[in-house]
């Protein structure tokens, strides 16, 4: 019997909307301890990087507001995900929890407002 479907599934969601999703093969837990440790560290780093990508890091938000070009590139990359619904959920989370930062990125930088993004997604789905 194969191991199809034998995964741990981890979601990061905001208000019930998935921002990120991982399927972790159970097989890594049957491997040698070194492989398990390396896989675990990799998963933790991926989780950490996702939180930064969702702009939950106070340092990252501060760097964006202060004009750090690498941080601003990360902002644009974060808002330009393949899943527009994930980008919208992220933007809603920012608006709800970091209103000053939201105002900065939607007025001083080239980031759509929640309303503009909803309209964009709606128009895109009609194409």
N, C-alpha and C positions, 0 to 999 in steps of 0.2 A: 504494500500500500504506500502511495506517495505521500508527500507532505503538503499537497495543495490545500490552501485555506488555513494552514496552521501558522498563523501570524498573530502577533500582538498588534493591535491598531491603536495609534496614539493620535489624538486630534488636539489642535489648539483652536478654540472657538471663542467668538464674542457674540453674545446675545443669540446663541444657537446657530450662528453662521460660521462655518469652518474657514479658518484662515490658512491652516496647514494640516497635512495628514501624512502619517508614516505607517507603513506596514513593515513590521520587524519579524523576520523569519524566526520561528521557534528554534530552528536548527542551531542558531548561534549559542543557545543555552545547553546544547548537547556536546559542543565542541570542547577543545582543551581550554583550560583556564586562561591561558594567554590570549587565545582568540576571543573568548568571552570578554576579557578586560579591554582589549583593543576595540571591539565592537561597541561595548558600553561607553567608552570614552568618546568614540566617534559620534554616537547617538547624542550624548550630552552636549558635545560641541555643536552639533547640528541644531539642537533645541536652543542653545544659547545664541547662535547666529540668527536663528529665526526671530527671537525676541528683539534683537538689535534691528533686524530687517523690518519688523513691525513698528519700529521707532519707539519702543518701550524704554530704551536706555536714556536716562536723563542726560548723560554725557553726549550722546549722539544728537539729541534734540538741541542741546546747547550749542554744539558745533555747527549745526545747520543754521540756527538763528544768527550765529556769529560769522557766517559766510564761508565756513570751511568747504572748499570745493569737493573734496573726497566725500564728505558727509552729504553734501547736496546731491552728488551723483548717486549715493546709496538711496536717498529719498526718492529720486526719479526712478531708479531701478525698482524700488519697493512698490511704487504706484503703477508700475508698468508690468504687472504679472500676467501670465497667460490667462489666468482666471480673473476676469473683471469683477466678478461677484466677491472674490477674496479681497481685491483692492478696495472695493466699495466698503466692505465690512471693516477693513483696516482704517479707512478714512472716517467712518462713523465712530469707531472706537477712539480715534484721535480727537475728533470733534467733541465727543461726550466727556472725555477725561482730561484733555489738554487744550482747552479752548484758546488760550493765547498762542500756543504753537500752531494750532489749526488756522487761526486768523493770519499768522505770519506766512505760512506756506501757501495759503490760498490768495493772499493779496500781494505779497512781495516776491513770491516764486511762482513758477508756472505749474501749479497743481490745481486741478478742478475742485470746486466745492462739492459737497455731497449731492446737492441738487443737480449740478451740472453733470456729475458722473452718472447719476440715475438716468438723466435725460439721454446722455451719450449711450449708455447700455441699452436703453429702450429703443433708440433709433438704430443701433447696431443690430439688434435682434430682428428688426423689421426688414433688414436688407436681405 
